[in-house]
Amino acid sequence: MNDLRAERLQVMLSPEELAAVDDFRFKHRMPTRAATVRELLKFGLAAADVDAVAGVKSSSFGVFGRGPDGHTQGESGNED
């Protein structure tokens, strides 16, 4: 895997989400929050059976599909 980190991603978290990230970080002796988030992303993508390789579109992840009118909620989401 290429460890080149050329993209920056900014994420806003609630206090509870940040506490969960920090708890995971300290429990697993991760060096930084960024390393922790990368590890959690890997776990989440693997659990969703997603092969996160370059060129894969977000619509392939099964959360959103793209219809003629733009993005639509995928089958796994709650529709109101």
Contact map, one row per residue, 1 for C-alpha under 8 A:
11100000000000000000000000000000000000000000000000000000000000000000000000000000
11110000000000000000000000000000000000000000000000000000000000000000000000000000
11111000000000000000000000000000000000000000000000000000000000000000000000000000
01111100000000000000000000000000000000000000000000000000000000000000000000000000
00111111000000000000000000000000000000000000000000000000000000000000000000000000
00011111000000000000000000000000000000000000000000000000000000000000000000000000
00001111100000000000000000000000000000000000000000000000000000000000000000000000
00001111110000000000000000000000000000000000000000000000000000000000000000000000
00000011111000000000000000000000000000000000000000000000000000000000000000000000
00000001111100000000000000000000000000000000000000000000000000000000000000000000
00000000111110000000000000000000000000000000000000000000000000000000000000000000
00000000011111000000000000000000000000000000000000000000000000000000000000000000
00000000001111111100000000000000000000000000000000000000000000000000000000000000
00000000000111111100000000000000000000000000000000000000000000000000000000000000
00000000000011111110000000000000000000000000000000000000000000000000000000000000
00000000000011111111000000000000000000000000000000000000000000000000000000000000
00000000000011111111100000000000000000000000000000000000000000000000000000000000
00000000000011111111110000000000000000000000000000000000000000000000000000000000
00000000000000111111111000000000000000000000000000000000000000000000000000000000
00000000000000011111111100000000000000000000000000000000000000000000000000000000
00000000000000001111111110000000100110000000000000000000000000000000000000000000
00000000000000000111111111000000100000000000000000000000000000000000000000000000
00000000000000000011111111100000000000000000000000000000000000000000000000000000
00000000000000000001111111110000000100000000000000000000000000000000000000000000
00000000000000000000111111111111100100000000000000000000000000000000000000000000
00000000000000000000011111111100000000000000000000000000000000000000000000000000
00000000000000000000001111111100000000000000000000000000000000000000000000000000
00000000000000000000000111111100000000000000000000000000000000000000000000000000
00000000000000000000000011111110000000000000000000000000000000000000000000000000
00000000000000000000000011111111101100000000000000000000000000000000000000000000
00000000000000000000000010001111101100000000000000000000000000000000000000000000
00000000000000000000000010000111111100000000000000000000000000000000000000000000
00000000000000000000110010000111111110000000000000000000000000000000000000000000
00000000000000000000000000000001111111000000000000000000000000000000000000000000
00000000000000000000000000000111111111100000000000000000000000000000000000000000
00000000000000000000100110000111111111110000000000000000000000000000000000000000
00000000000000000000100000000000111111111000000000000000000000000000000000000000
00000000000000000000000000000000011111111100000000000000000000000000000000000000
00000000000000000000000000000000001111111110000000000000000000000000000000000000
00000000000000000000000000000000000111111111000000000000000000000000000000000000
00000000000000000000000000000000000011111111100000000000000000000000000000000000
00000000000000000000000000000000000001111111110000000000000000000000000000000000
00000000000000000000000000000000000000111111111000000000000000000000000000000000
00000000000000000000000000000000000000011111111100000000000000000000000000000000
00000000000000000000000000000000000000001111111111110000000000000000000000000000
00000000000000000000000000000000000000000111111111100000000000000000000000000000
00000000000000000000000000000000000000000011111111000000000000000000000000000000
00000000000000000000000000000000000000000001111111000000000000000000000000000000
00000000000000000000000000000000000000000000111111100000000000000000000000000000
00000000000000000000000000000000000000000000111111110000000010000000000000000000
00000000000000000000000000000000000000000000110011111000000000000000000000000000
00000000000000000000000000000000000000000000100001111101000000000000000000000000
00000000000000000000000000000000000000000000000000111111000000000000000000000000
00000000000000000000000000000000000000000000000000011111000000000000000000000000
00000000000000000000000000000000000000000000000000001111100000000000000000000000
00000000000000000000000000000000000000000000000000011111110100000000000000000000
00000000000000000000000000000000000000000000000000000011111110000000000000000000
00000000000000000000000000000000000000000000000000000001111111110000000000000000
00000000000000000000000000000000000000000000000000000000111111111100000000000000
00000000000000000000000000000000000000000000000000000001111111101000000000000000
00000000000000000000000000000000000000000000000001000000111111110000000000000000
00000000000000000000000000000000000000000000000000000000011111111000000001110000
00000000000000000000000000000000000000000000000000000000011111111000000011111000
00000000000000000000000000000000000000000000000000000000011011111100001111000000
00000000000000000000000000000000000000000000000000000000001101111110001111000000
00000000000000000000000000000000000000000000000000000000001000011111111100000000
00000000000000000000000000000000000000000000000000000000000000001111111100000000
00000000000000000000000000000000000000000000000000000000000000000111110000000000
00000000000000000000000000000000000000000000000000000000000000000111111100000000
00000000000000000000000000000000000000000000000000000000000000000111111100000000
00000000000000000000000000000000000000000000000000000000000000011110111110000000
00000000000000000000000000000000000000000000000000000000000000011110111111000000
00000000000000000000000000000000000000000000000000000000000000111000001111101110
00000000000000000000000000000000000000000000000000000000000001111000000111111000
00000000000000000000000000000000000000000000000000000000000001100000000011111000
00000000000000000000000000000000000000000000000000000000000001100000000001111100
00000000000000000000000000000000000000000000000000000000000000100000000011111110
00000000000000000000000000000000000000000000000000000000000000000000000010011111
00000000000000000000000000000000000000000000000000000000000000000000000010001111
00000000000000000000000000000000000000000000000000000000000000000000000000000111
